[in-house]
Amino acid sequence: MFYVYILKSKKDNTLYKGFTENLKKRFVKHNSGEGSIYSSTKKPYELIWYCAFANKRKALKFERYLKHGSGYAFTNRHFI
C-alpha cells in the first residue's frame, strides 16, 4: 500500500503533508527528527489524517494536489 498523510506539529500547529510506503516507520522518523529538514524543526507531530492507495501513481498525484493550489483549501475544509 501507498500512503498520503497529514501531520500536525504540536510545536506550532503547522501541517506537513507527505507520501510513504510505510506509514508507521515514517511517522517515527518524523518524530525522531530523521524526516525532512523542514519537519525536523517542527517536531513532535501528531498524525491527523492518512489515506491508503493501492496505486503509487495515484497516491503521489493526490499528495501533490494537497501541497499545491486548491489542495490547501481542500485540506483545511475537510481534514482540519
C-alpha positions as CSV (number, residue, x, y, z in Angstrom):
1,M,0.0,0.0,0.0
2,F,1.0,3.6,-0.5
3,Y,0.0,6.3,2.0
4,V,-0.6,10.0,1.8
5,Y,-0.7,11.6,5.2
6,I,-1.0,14.9,7.1
7,L,0.9,15.6,10.3
8,K,0.3,18.5,12.7
9,S,3.1,19.9,14.6
10,K,2.5,20.1,18.3
11,K,5.1,22.9,18.5
12,D,3.4,25.4,16.2
13,N,0.3,23.7,14.7
14,T,1.8,23.8,11.1
15,L,0.9,20.9,8.8
16,Y,3.2,18.6,7.0
17,K,1.9,16.6,4.0
18,G,3.7,13.5,2.8
19,F,3.8,10.2,1.0
20,T,5.3,6.9,2.1
21,E,5.0,3.1,1.7
22,N,5.5,2.5,5.4
23,L,3.4,4.9,7.5
24,K,4.4,3.7,11.0
25,K,8.1,3.9,10.1
26,R,7.8,7.3,8.5
27,F,5.9,8.7,11.5
28,V,8.6,7.5,13.9
29,K,11.2,9.1,11.7
30,H,9.4,12.5,11.6
31,N,9.2,12.5,15.4
32,S,12.8,11.5,15.9
33,G,14.0,14.3,13.6
34,E,15.1,12.0,10.8
35,G,12.3,13.1,8.5
36,S,12.8,16.0,6.1
37,I,14.9,19.1,7.2
38,Y,11.6,21.1,7.4
39,S,9.8,18.6,9.6
40,S,12.8,18.1,12.0
41,T,12.4,21.6,13.2
42,K,8.7,21.2,13.9
43,K,8.6,18.0,16.0
44,P,6.8,16.5,17.8
45,Y,3.9,15.6,15.5
46,E,0.5,14.0,15.7
47,L,-1.0,12.1,12.7
48,I,-4.3,13.8,11.9
49,W,-5.2,12.1,8.6
50,Y,-4.0,9.4,6.2
51,C,-5.3,7.6,3.1
52,A,-4.1,4.3,1.7
53,F,-3.8,3.8,-2.0
54,A,-3.2,0.6,-4.0
55,N,-1.7,2.6,-6.9
56,K,1.5,4.5,-6.3
57,R,1.0,7.0,-9.1
58,K,-2.5,8.0,-7.8
59,A,-1.1,8.4,-4.3
60,L,1.7,10.7,-5.5
61,K,-0.7,12.7,-7.6
62,F,-3.0,13.2,-4.6
63,E,-0.1,14.3,-2.4
64,R,1.0,16.8,-5.0
65,Y,-2.6,18.1,-5.1
66,L,-2.7,18.6,-1.3
67,K,0.6,20.6,-1.4
68,H,-0.5,23.0,-4.2
69,G,-3.3,25.4,-5.1
70,S,-6.8,24.3,-4.3
71,G,-5.4,21.4,-2.2
72,Y,-4.7,23.8,0.6
73,A,-8.3,24.8,0.8
74,F,-9.4,21.2,0.5
75,T,-7.2,20.2,3.4
76,N,-8.5,23.0,5.6
77,R,-12.1,22.3,4.7
78,H,-12.1,18.5,5.1
79,F,-9.2,17.4,7.3
80,I,-8.6,20.2,9.9
